[in-house]
Amino acid sequence: MPVLGPGSVLAASAALAARRQGKYEAFHVAMMATKGQINEDTVDKIAESVGLDVNWLKQDMASPGILQALRGNVALAHALNIHGTPGFIIGNHIVAGATNLDTLKNMIAAARKS
C-alpha cells in the first residue's frame, strides 16, 4: 500500500507489475533495501538488477489493472481503518502498525484455534 507519496505509488505499481513477470518478491526485497528518494530511475535500476524486463514492467505499470489493484488496496485499507504500514489482519483482528513477534505469534495461534 503506497503511504509515502508519489514515490510510494510508483514503487507499489512496479511491485504489482513485477508480479506479472514472477519477480514480485525479488523486486520487493530490493526496493525495501533501497535508501533515499524513490523515482523512476531508481525503480528502473532495481527492476533491472533483479532481472525484470524494464520495458514490459513499464507497460504493465501503466495498465488499468495495476491502477485498479492499487485503488482497491487503498480502499480496503481505509475501510479497515489501516492508514499506514505495516498492517495485519489476523483472524478477526486488525493490527495497525508495528508489533512484536511474540504478539503476532500469539494472535496467529489464537486465530488458528478459533
Backbone as numpy.savetxt, mean C-alpha at the origin, in Angstrom:
# Nx Ny Nz CAx CAy CAz Cx Cy Cz
-2.54 2.43 1.31 -3.39 3.61 1.31 -2.49 4.84 1.31
-2.65 5.70 0.34 -1.81 6.89 0.28 -2.23 7.92 1.33
-1.32 8.26 2.25 -1.66 9.19 3.32 -0.74 10.40 3.40
0.30 10.43 2.59 1.28 11.52 2.72 1.33 12.44 1.51
0.21 12.61 0.83 0.16 13.54 -0.28 0.44 12.92 -1.63
0.78 13.76 -2.61 0.94 13.29 -3.99 1.97 12.17 -4.16
3.06 12.22 -3.42 4.06 11.16 -3.51 3.51 9.82 -3.08
2.65 9.84 -2.07 2.02 8.61 -1.61 1.04 8.07 -2.63
0.32 8.94 -3.29 -0.61 8.51 -4.33 0.17 7.87 -5.48
1.26 8.49 -5.86 2.11 7.96 -6.93 2.65 6.58 -6.54
3.17 6.47 -5.33 3.74 5.20 -4.86 2.68 4.11 -4.76
1.50 4.46 -4.26 0.42 3.48 -4.13 -0.06 3.03 -5.51
-0.16 3.95 -6.45 -0.54 3.59 -7.82 0.48 2.64 -8.43
1.73 2.94 -8.22 2.80 2.10 -8.77 2.79 0.72 -8.11
2.53 0.68 -6.81 2.50 -0.61 -6.12 1.38 -1.49 -6.67
0.19 -0.90 -6.85 -0.92 -1.68 -7.40 -0.62 -2.12 -8.83
0.00 -1.25 -9.60 0.36 -1.61 -10.97 1.46 -2.68 -10.99
2.37 -2.64 -10.04 3.43 -3.65 -9.95 2.86 -5.04 -9.74
1.73 -5.09 -9.06 1.07 -6.38 -8.82 0.71 -7.05 -10.14
0.37 -6.28 -11.13 0.01 -6.82 -12.44 1.19 -7.51 -13.13
2.40 -7.18 -12.68 3.60 -7.83 -13.21 4.16 -8.85 -12.22
3.41 -9.11 -11.15 3.85 -10.08 -10.16 4.98 -9.60 -9.28
5.13 -8.29 -9.16 6.25 -7.72 -8.41 5.81 -6.80 -7.28
4.57 -6.97 -6.80 4.08 -6.08 -5.75 4.99 -6.09 -4.54
5.27 -7.28 -4.01 6.03 -7.34 -2.76 7.43 -6.75 -2.92
8.12 -7.10 -3.99 9.46 -6.56 -4.21 9.43 -5.03 -4.32
8.45 -4.53 -5.05 8.34 -3.07 -5.20 8.01 -2.42 -3.87
7.05 -2.99 -3.14 6.64 -2.44 -1.85 7.81 -2.37 -0.88
8.56 -3.45 -0.77 9.70 -3.49 0.16 10.73 -2.43 -0.23
11.03 -2.34 -1.52 12.01 -1.35 -1.98 11.50 0.07 -1.75
10.22 0.29 -1.97 9.64 1.62 -1.77 9.71 2.01 -0.29
9.37 1.08 0.58 9.37 1.37 2.02 10.78 1.67 2.55
11.78 1.15 1.87 13.17 1.39 2.29 13.72 2.71 1.75
12.97 3.36 0.89 13.42 4.60 0.25 13.31 5.77 1.20
14.33 6.58 1.22 14.36 7.79 2.03 14.16 9.00 1.13
13.57 10.04 1.68 13.41 11.28 0.94 12.10 11.36 0.18
12.03 12.35 -0.68 10.81 12.63 -1.44 10.56 11.52 -2.47
9.30 11.19 -2.63 8.89 10.24 -3.65 8.35 11.03 -4.82
8.95 10.82 -5.98 8.48 11.46 -7.20 8.55 10.43 -8.33
8.20 10.86 -9.52 8.15 9.94 -10.65 9.51 9.30 -10.93
10.57 10.08 -10.82 11.92 9.55 -11.05 12.27 8.48 -10.02
11.93 8.71 -8.76 12.18 7.73 -7.70 11.43 6.44 -7.98
10.16 6.56 -8.33 9.34 5.38 -8.62 9.93 4.62 -9.80
10.33 5.32 -10.85 10.91 4.66 -12.03 12.18 3.89 -11.67
13.05 4.52 -10.88 14.31 3.86 -10.51 14.05 2.62 -9.66
13.14 2.73 -8.72 12.83 1.58 -7.87 12.18 0.47 -8.69
11.26 0.86 -9.57 10.60 -0.13 -10.42 11.63 -0.89 -11.25
12.53 -0.16 -11.85 13.57 -0.80 -12.67 14.46 -1.70 -11.82
14.77 -1.25 -10.60 15.67 -2.03 -9.74 15.08 -3.37 -9.31
13.75 -3.48 -9.29 13.12 -4.75 -8.90 12.65 -5.55 -10.10
13.03 -5.10 -11.29 12.75 -5.88 -12.49 11.41 -5.62 -13.16
10.81 -4.48 -12.86 9.54 -4.14 -13.51 9.79 -3.53 -14.88
8.89 -3.77 -15.80 8.88 -3.09 -17.09 8.26 -1.71 -16.81
9.08 -0.67 -16.82 8.63 0.66 -16.40 7.56 1.21 -17.34
7.68 0.99 -18.63 6.66 1.49 -19.56 5.32 0.81 -19.29
5.33 -0.49 -19.08 4.11 -1.23 -18.76 3.53 -0.72 -17.44
4.42 -0.51 -16.46 3.99 -0.01 -15.16 3.25 1.33 -15.32
3.81 2.23 -16.10 3.20 3.55 -16.28 1.84 3.45 -16.96
1.74 2.55 -17.93 0.45 2.34 -18.58 -0.58 1.84 -17.58
-0.18 0.88 -16.76 -1.09 0.33 -15.76 -1.46 1.37 -14.70
-0.49 2.19 -14.31 -0.75 3.23 -13.30 -1.83 4.20 -13.78
-1.90 4.43 -15.07 -2.86 5.37 -15.64 -4.21 4.72 -15.94
-4.32 3.42 -15.70 -5.56 2.72 -16.05 -6.66 3.04 -15.05
-7.91 3.02 -15.51 -9.04 3.31 -14.62 -9.12 2.33 -13.44
-8.71 1.10 -13.64 -8.78 0.11 -12.56 -7.91 0.47 -11.37
-6.74 1.02 -11.62 -5.84 1.41 -10.54 -6.44 2.58 -9.76
-6.92 3.59 -10.47 -7.54 4.74 -9.81 -8.76 4.30 -9.00
-9.55 3.42 -9.56 -10.73 2.92 -8.86 -10.33 2.15 -7.60
-9.29 1.34 -7.68 -8.83 0.59 -6.51 -8.35 1.54 -5.41
-7.59 2.57 -5.78 -7.12 3.55 -4.79 -8.30 4.26 -4.12
-9.23 4.70 -4.92 -10.40 5.38 -4.36 -11.19 4.46 -3.44
-11.33 3.21 -3.85 -12.03 2.23 -3.02 -11.33 1.98 -1.71
-10.00 1.88 -1.75 -9.23 1.67 -0.52 -9.38 2.84 0.44
-9.31 4.05 -0.10 -9.44 5.25 0.74 -10.85 5.33 1.31
-11.85 5.05 0.50 -13.24 5.10 0.98 -13.48 4.07 2.07
-12.95 2.87 1.90 -13.10 1.83 2.92 -12.41 2.24 4.21
-11.20 2.77 4.11 -10.48 3.21 5.30 -11.26 4.30 6.04
-11.80 5.25 5.32 -12.58 6.32 5.96 -13.84 5.77 6.60
-14.49 4.82 5.91 -15.71 4.23 6.48 -15.40 3.48 7.78
-14.20 2.94 7.87 -13.79 2.21 9.08 -13.10 3.12 10.09
-13.03 4.41 9.79 -12.40 5.40 10.66 -10.90 5.16 10.81
-10.29 4.70 9.75 -8.83 4.54 9.70 -8.31 5.70 8.87
-7.50 6.55 9.48 -7.05 7.76 8.79 -5.56 7.79 8.54
-4.89 6.70 8.78 -3.45 6.64 8.53 -3.00 5.19 8.49
-1.72 5.03 8.41 -1.17 3.69 8.41 -0.22 3.56 9.59
-0.06 2.40 10.13 -0.76 1.18 9.74 -2.18 1.16 10.27
-2.95 0.29 9.71 -4.32 0.02 10.17 -4.59 -1.46 9.98
-5.16 -2.08 10.98 -5.41 -3.52 10.93 -6.86 -3.80 11.27
-7.42 -4.78 10.60 -8.74 -5.29 10.95 -8.51 -6.73 11.38
-8.80 -7.00 12.64 -8.58 -8.34 13.20 -9.91 -8.80 13.77
-10.51 -9.78 13.11 -11.84 -10.21 13.52 -12.80 -9.06 13.37
-13.45 -8.68 14.46 -14.38 -7.56 14.45 -13.78 -6.29 15.03
-12.47 -6.26 15.18 -11.81 -5.11 15.80 -10.92 -4.39 14.81
-10.87 -3.09 14.96 -10.01 -2.25 14.13 -8.92 -1.68 15.02
-7.69 -1.84 14.56 -6.55 -1.26 15.26 -6.00 -0.17 14.34
-6.26 1.07 14.70 -5.78 2.20 13.92 -4.48 2.69 14.52
-3.42 2.59 13.76 -2.12 3.02 14.25 -1.27 1.84 14.70
-0.06 2.16 15.07 0.90 1.13 15.45 0.54 0.54 16.81
0.84 -0.73 16.95 0.69 -1.42 18.22 1.80 -2.44 18.31
1.98 -3.02 19.48 3.10 -3.96 19.63 2.72 -5.36 19.13
3.72 -6.17 18.88 3.53 -7.49 18.32 2.71 -8.39 19.23
2.95 -8.34 20.54 2.18 -9.18 21.46 0.69 -8.87 21.41
0.35 -7.60 21.34 -1.06 -7.22 21.25 -1.68 -7.78 19.98
-0.98 -7.66 18.87 -1.49 -8.19 17.61 -1.66 -9.71 17.69
-0.67 -10.40 18.23 -0.76 -11.86 18.35 -1.95 -12.27 19.21
-2.14 -11.57 20.32 -3.27 -11.88 21.21 -4.61 -11.63 20.53
-4.70 -10.54 19.79 -5.94 -10.22 19.09 -6.23 -11.26 17.99
-5.20 -11.70 17.30 -5.37 -12.70 16.25 -5.80 -14.02 16.87
-5.17 -14.39 17.96 -5.54 -15.64 18.64 -7.00 -15.60 19.11
-7.40 -14.48 19.66 -8.79 -14.34 20.12 -9.77 -14.38 18.96
-9.41 -13.76 17.85 -10.29 -13.77 16.67 -10.42 -15.19 16.12
-9.34 -15.94 16.13 -9.39 -17.32 15.63 -10.26 -18.20 16.51
-10.28 -17.92 17.80 -11.11 -18.71 18.73 -12.60 -18.44 18.53
-12.92 -17.21 18.17 -14.33 -16.84 18.04 -14.80 -17.06 16.67
